Amino acid sequence: MGGGMTVMEEKVAIIEALIFASETPLTAERVMEIMPGAEKKEIVSLVGELVRQYGQRGGGICLREVAGGFQFQTRAELAPWIRKLKAVRPAMLSPAALETLAVVAYRQPLVKAEIDRIRGVDVSGALKGLLEKKIVRIVGRKDVPGKPIIYGTTRKFLEVFNLRDLSELPTLRELKDLHE
Protein backbone atom coordinates (compact mmCIF):
# COMPACT_ATOMS: atom_id res chain seq x y z
CA MET A 1 0.00 0.00 0.00
CA GLY A 2 0.98 3.58 -0.70
CA GLY A 3 3.24 6.04 1.11
CA GLY A 4 3.33 5.70 4.87
CA MET A 5 -0.12 4.25 5.57
CA THR A 6 -0.54 2.78 9.03
CA VAL A 7 -1.68 -0.84 9.31
CA MET A 8 -5.09 0.41 10.51
CA GLU A 9 -5.45 2.84 7.58
CA GLU A 10 -4.52 0.03 5.20
CA LYS A 11 -7.16 -2.30 6.72
CA VAL A 12 -9.80 0.46 6.57
CA ALA A 13 -8.90 1.00 2.89
CA ILE A 14 -9.21 -2.74 2.17
CA ILE A 15 -12.63 -2.93 3.87
CA GLU A 16 -13.78 0.21 2.02
CA ALA A 17 -12.79 -1.38 -1.30
CA LEU A 18 -14.54 -4.65 -0.38
CA ILE A 19 -17.80 -2.88 0.54
CA PHE A 20 -17.61 -0.83 -2.65
CA ALA A 21 -16.99 -3.89 -4.84
CA SER A 22 -19.59 -6.12 -3.15
CA GLU A 23 -22.92 -6.41 -4.98
CA THR A 24 -24.75 -7.17 -1.73
CA PRO A 25 -24.36 -5.70 1.77
CA LEU A 26 -21.01 -6.96 3.08
CA THR A 27 -21.05 -8.77 6.44
CA ALA A 28 -18.22 -8.91 8.98
CA GLU A 29 -18.23 -12.71 8.51
CA ARG A 30 -17.51 -12.33 4.79
CA VAL A 31 -14.67 -9.88 5.52
CA MET A 32 -13.22 -12.43 7.97
CA GLU A 33 -13.18 -15.04 5.16
CA ILE A 34 -11.33 -12.63 2.87
CA MET A 35 -8.93 -11.16 5.49
CA PRO A 36 -7.66 -14.12 7.50
CA GLY A 37 -6.60 -13.22 11.01
CA ALA A 38 -9.03 -10.31 11.28
CA GLU A 39 -11.39 -10.68 14.23
CA LYS A 40 -15.04 -9.69 14.08
CA LYS A 41 -14.59 -7.06 16.82
CA GLU A 42 -11.74 -5.45 14.87
CA ILE A 43 -13.71 -5.48 11.60
CA VAL A 44 -16.76 -3.91 13.27
CA SER A 45 -14.49 -1.22 14.72
CA LEU A 46 -12.84 -0.55 11.32
CA VAL A 47 -16.26 -0.33 9.63
CA GLY A 48 -17.30 2.07 12.40
CA GLU A 49 -14.29 4.22 11.52
CA LEU A 50 -15.36 4.22 7.85
CA VAL A 51 -18.94 5.16 8.79
CA ARG A 52 -17.51 8.03 10.87
CA GLN A 53 -15.23 9.23 8.03
CA TYR A 54 -18.08 9.25 5.50
CA GLY A 55 -20.39 10.96 7.97
CA GLN A 56 -17.79 13.62 8.74
CA ARG A 57 -17.11 14.25 5.06
CA GLY A 58 -20.81 14.96 4.49
CA GLY A 59 -20.58 14.09 0.79
CA GLY A 60 -23.14 12.44 -1.44
CA ILE A 61 -22.39 8.92 -0.20
CA CYS A 62 -22.81 7.37 3.22
CA LEU A 63 -22.13 3.91 4.61
CA ARG A 64 -25.16 2.18 6.14
CA GLU A 65 -25.98 -1.11 7.80
CA VAL A 66 -28.49 -2.95 5.61
CA ALA A 67 -29.76 -6.55 5.82
CA GLY A 68 -27.05 -7.58 8.30
CA GLY A 69 -24.15 -6.12 6.30
CA PHE A 70 -22.76 -2.76 5.18
CA GLN A 71 -23.39 -0.98 1.90
CA PHE A 72 -22.59 2.41 0.37
CA GLN A 73 -25.68 4.45 -0.37
CA THR A 74 -26.49 7.91 -1.59
CA ARG A 75 -27.59 10.33 1.14
CA ALA A 76 -31.38 10.30 1.62
CA GLU A 77 -31.67 14.08 1.01
CA LEU A 78 -30.28 13.57 -2.49
CA ALA A 79 -33.05 11.14 -3.51
CA PRO A 80 -34.75 13.64 -5.89
CA TRP A 81 -31.54 13.80 -7.97
CA ILE A 82 -31.15 10.03 -8.02
CA ARG A 83 -34.81 9.63 -9.06
CA LYS A 84 -34.14 11.94 -12.03
CA LEU A 85 -31.17 9.79 -13.02
CA LYS A 86 -33.20 6.59 -12.83
CA ALA A 87 -36.47 8.00 -14.19
CA VAL A 88 -36.04 6.20 -17.50
CA ARG A 89 -36.17 2.79 -15.83
CA PRO A 90 -39.61 1.22 -15.50
CA ALA A 91 -41.01 0.66 -12.02
CA MET A 92 -39.71 -2.63 -10.70
CA LEU A 93 -42.99 -3.76 -9.13
CA SER A 94 -46.58 -3.37 -10.33
CA PRO A 95 -49.18 -2.03 -7.88
CA ALA A 96 -50.58 -5.59 -7.56
CA ALA A 97 -47.10 -6.95 -6.77
CA LEU A 98 -46.49 -4.17 -4.21
CA GLU A 99 -49.82 -4.87 -2.47
CA THR A 100 -49.07 -8.60 -2.40
CA LEU A 101 -45.56 -7.92 -1.08
CA ALA A 102 -46.97 -5.68 1.67
CA VAL A 103 -49.27 -8.49 2.82
CA VAL A 104 -46.37 -10.97 2.86
CA ALA A 105 -44.00 -8.53 4.61
CA TYR A 106 -46.42 -7.65 7.40
CA ARG A 107 -48.17 -11.01 7.89
CA GLN A 108 -45.36 -13.52 7.18
CA PRO A 109 -45.07 -16.44 7.37
CA LEU A 110 -48.32 -17.15 5.50
CA VAL A 111 -49.82 -19.30 2.73
CA LYS A 112 -51.18 -18.13 -0.64
CA ALA A 113 -54.81 -18.70 0.42
CA GLU A 114 -54.32 -16.17 3.25
CA ILE A 115 -52.80 -13.62 0.83
CA ASP A 116 -55.69 -14.18 -1.64
CA ARG A 117 -58.22 -13.67 1.20
CA ILE A 118 -56.57 -10.45 2.46
CA ARG A 119 -56.19 -8.98 -1.05
CA GLY A 120 -59.58 -10.26 -2.19
CA VAL A 121 -58.13 -11.50 -5.50
CA ASP A 122 -56.04 -14.38 -6.81
CA VAL A 123 -52.40 -13.36 -6.25
CA SER A 124 -50.79 -16.16 -8.34
CA GLY A 125 -49.28 -13.81 -10.95
CA ALA A 126 -48.01 -11.22 -8.46
CA LEU A 127 -46.59 -13.93 -6.19
CA LYS A 128 -44.82 -15.63 -9.12
CA GLY A 129 -43.18 -12.31 -10.07
CA LEU A 130 -42.06 -11.65 -6.48
CA LEU A 131 -40.55 -15.15 -6.30
CA GLU A 132 -38.75 -14.63 -9.65
CA LYS A 133 -37.33 -11.31 -8.43
CA LYS A 134 -36.22 -13.11 -5.24
CA ILE A 135 -38.04 -10.62 -3.00
CA VAL A 136 -40.33 -13.34 -1.62
CA ARG A 137 -39.27 -16.92 -0.91
CA ILE A 138 -40.78 -20.24 0.10
CA VAL A 139 -40.08 -20.72 3.80
CA GLY A 140 -41.72 -24.14 4.21
CA ARG A 141 -45.02 -25.99 4.08
CA LYS A 142 -47.96 -25.71 6.48
CA ASP A 143 -48.78 -28.89 8.39
CA VAL A 144 -52.39 -29.15 7.17
CA PRO A 145 -54.03 -31.24 4.42
CA GLY A 146 -52.56 -30.37 1.03
CA LYS A 147 -49.39 -29.07 2.75
CA PRO A 148 -49.67 -25.53 1.26
CA ILE A 149 -46.47 -23.57 0.68
CA ILE A 150 -45.61 -20.89 3.28
CA TYR A 151 -44.16 -17.58 2.00
CA GLY A 152 -41.92 -14.93 3.55
CA THR A 153 -39.61 -12.11 2.47
CA THR A 154 -35.91 -12.43 1.59
CA ARG A 155 -32.68 -10.53 2.36
CA LYS A 156 -33.06 -8.93 -1.07
CA PHE A 157 -36.41 -7.49 0.14
CA LEU A 158 -34.51 -5.80 2.99
CA GLU A 159 -31.90 -4.47 0.52
CA VAL A 160 -34.47 -3.16 -2.00
CA PHE A 161 -36.41 -1.35 0.72
CA ASN A 162 -33.29 -0.27 2.61
CA LEU A 163 -34.21 -1.98 5.88
CA ARG A 164 -31.77 -3.30 8.48
CA ASP A 165 -34.34 -5.96 9.47
CA LEU A 166 -38.11 -6.49 9.53
CA SER A 167 -38.48 -4.44 12.74
CA GLU A 168 -37.70 -1.36 10.59
CA LEU A 169 -40.92 -1.81 8.56
CA PRO A 170 -43.09 1.23 9.20
CA THR A 171 -46.02 0.60 11.54
CA LEU A 172 -49.55 1.01 10.24
CA ARG A 173 -49.84 4.20 12.33
CA GLU A 174 -46.69 5.62 10.65
CA LEU A 175 -48.12 4.76 7.22
CA LYS A 176 -51.45 6.43 8.12
CA ASP A 177 -49.57 9.58 9.25
CA LEU A 178 -47.70 9.61 5.92
CA HIS A 179 -50.97 9.73 3.96
CA GLU A 180 -52.46 12.58 6.02
Contacts in CASP RR format, 6 or more apart in sequence:
PFRMAT RR
TARGET T0000
AUTHOR 0000-0000-0000
METHOD contacts of the structure
MODEL  1
MGGGMTVMEEKVAIIEALIFASETPLTAERVMEIMPGAEKKEIVSLVGEL
VRQYGQRGGGICLREVAGGFQFQTRAELAPWIRKLKAVRPAMLSPAALET
LAVVAYRQPLVKAEIDRIRGVDVSGALKGLLEKKIVRIVGRKDVPGKPII
YGTTRKFLEVFNLRDLSELPTLRELKDLHE
1 10 0 8 1.000
1 13 0 8 1.000
5 13 0 8 1.000
8 46 0 8 1.000
8 49 0 8 1.000
11 35 0 8 1.000
11 38 0 8 1.000
11 42 0 8 1.000
11 46 0 8 1.000
12 46 0 8 1.000
12 49 0 8 1.000
12 50 0 8 1.000
12 53 0 8 1.000
14 35 0 8 1.000
15 31 0 8 1.000
15 35 0 8 1.000
15 43 0 8 1.000
15 46 0 8 1.000
15 47 0 8 1.000
15 50 0 8 1.000
16 50 0 8 1.000
18 26 0 8 1.000
18 30 0 8 1.000
18 31 0 8 1.000
18 34 0 8 1.000
19 26 0 8 1.000
19 47 0 8 1.000
19 50 0 8 1.000
19 63 0 8 1.000
19 70 0 8 1.000
19 71 0 8 1.000
19 72 0 8 1.000
20 72 0 8 1.000
22 30 0 8 1.000
22 71 0 8 1.000
24 67 0 8 1.000
24 71 0 8 1.000
24 155 0 8 1.000
24 159 0 8 1.000
25 65 0 8 1.000
25 66 0 8 1.000
25 67 0 8 1.000
25 68 0 8 1.000
25 69 0 8 1.000
25 70 0 8 1.000
25 71 0 8 1.000
25 159 0 8 1.000
26 69 0 8 1.000
26 70 0 8 1.000
26 71 0 8 1.000
27 68 0 8 1.000
27 69 0 8 1.000
27 70 0 8 1.000
28 40 0 8 1.000
28 43 0 8 1.000
28 44 0 8 1.000
28 47 0 8 1.000
28 69 0 8 1.000
29 40 0 8 1.000
31 38 0 8 1.000
31 43 0 8 1.000
32 38 0 8 1.000
32 39 0 8 1.000
32 40 0 8 1.000
32 43 0 8 1.000
35 43 0 8 1.000
47 63 0 8 1.000
47 70 0 8 1.000
50 63 0 8 1.000
51 62 0 8 1.000
51 63 0 8 1.000
51 64 0 8 1.000
51 70 0 8 1.000
54 61 0 8 1.000
54 62 0 8 1.000
54 63 0 8 1.000
55 62 0 8 1.000
55 63 0 8 1.000
58 75 0 8 1.000
59 75 0 8 1.000
60 74 0 8 1.000
60 75 0 8 1.000
60 78 0 8 1.000
61 72 0 8 1.000
61 73 0 8 1.000
61 74 0 8 1.000
61 75 0 8 1.000
62 72 0 8 1.000
62 73 0 8 1.000
62 74 0 8 1.000
62 75 0 8 1.000
63 70 0 8 1.000
63 71 0 8 1.000
63 72 0 8 1.000
63 73 0 8 1.000
64 70 0 8 1.000
64 71 0 8 1.000
64 72 0 8 1.000
64 73 0 8 1.000
64 162 0 8 1.000
65 164 0 8 1.000
66 73 0 8 1.000
66 158 0 8 1.000
66 159 0 8 1.000
66 162 0 8 1.000
66 163 0 8 1.000
66 164 0 8 1.000
67 155 0 8 1.000
67 158 0 8 1.000
67 159 0 8 1.000
67 163 0 8 1.000
67 164 0 8 1.000
67 165 0 8 1.000
68 158 0 8 1.000
68 164 0 8 1.000
68 165 0 8 1.000
71 159 0 8 1.000
73 162 0 8 1.000
74 82 0 8 1.000
92 133 0 8 1.000
92 160 0 8 1.000
93 101 0 8 1.000
93 130 0 8 1.000
93 133 0 8 1.000
93 135 0 8 1.000
94 126 0 8 1.000
96 121 0 8 1.000
96 123 0 8 1.000
96 125 0 8 1.000
96 126 0 8 1.000
97 126 0 8 1.000
97 129 0 8 1.000
97 130 0 8 1.000
99 119 0 8 1.000
99 126 0 8 1.000
100 115 0 8 1.000
100 119 0 8 1.000
100 123 0 8 1.000
100 126 0 8 1.000
100 127 0 8 1.000
100 130 0 8 1.000
101 126 0 8 1.000
101 130 0 8 1.000
101 135 0 8 1.000
101 136 0 8 1.000
101 153 0 8 1.000
101 157 0 8 1.000
103 110 0 8 1.000
103 115 0 8 1.000
103 118 0 8 1.000
103 119 0 8 1.000
103 123 0 8 1.000
104 110 0 8 1.000
104 115 0 8 1.000
104 130 0 8 1.000
104 136 0 8 1.000
104 151 0 8 1.000
104 152 0 8 1.000
104 153 0 8 1.000
105 152 0 8 1.000
105 153 0 8 1.000
105 157 0 8 1.000
105 166 0 8 1.000
105 169 0 8 1.000
106 169 0 8 1.000
107 114 0 8 1.000
107 115 0 8 1.000
107 118 0 8 1.000
108 139 0 8 1.000
108 151 0 8 1.000
108 152 0 8 1.000
108 153 0 8 1.000
109 139 0 8 1.000
109 140 0 8 1.000
109 150 0 8 1.000
109 151 0 8 1.000
109 152 0 8 1.000
110 150 0 8 1.000
110 151 0 8 1.000
110 152 0 8 1.000
111 142 0 8 1.000
111 148 0 8 1.000
111 149 0 8 1.000
111 150 0 8 1.000
111 151 0 8 1.000
112 123 0 8 1.000
112 124 0 8 1.000
112 127 0 8 1.000
112 148 0 8 1.000
112 149 0 8 1.000
112 151 0 8 1.000
113 148 0 8 1.000
115 123 0 8 1.000
115 127 0 8 1.000
115 151 0 8 1.000
116 122 0 8 1.000
116 123 0 8 1.000
127 136 0 8 1.000
127 151 0 8 1.000
130 136 0 8 1.000
131 137 0 8 1.000
131 138 0 8 1.000
133 156 0 8 1.000
134 154 0 8 1.000
134 156 0 8 1.000
135 153 0 8 1.000
135 154 0 8 1.000
135 156 0 8 1.000
135 157 0 8 1.000
135 160 0 8 1.000
136 151 0 8 1.000
136 152 0 8 1.000
136 153 0 8 1.000
136 154 0 8 1.000
136 157 0 8 1.000
137 151 0 8 1.000
137 152 0 8 1.000
137 153 0 8 1.000
137 154 0 8 1.000
138 149 0 8 1.000
138 150 0 8 1.000
138 151 0 8 1.000
138 152 0 8 1.000
139 150 0 8 1.000
139 151 0 8 1.000
139 152 0 8 1.000
140 149 0 8 1.000
140 150 0 8 1.000
141 147 0 8 1.000
141 148 0 8 1.000
141 149 0 8 1.000
141 150 0 8 1.000
142 148 0 8 1.000
142 149 0 8 1.000
142 150 0 8 1.000
153 166 0 8 1.000
157 163 0 8 1.000
158 164 0 8 1.000
158 165 0 8 1.000
158 166 0 8 1.000
163 169 0 8 1.000
170 178 0 8 1.000
END
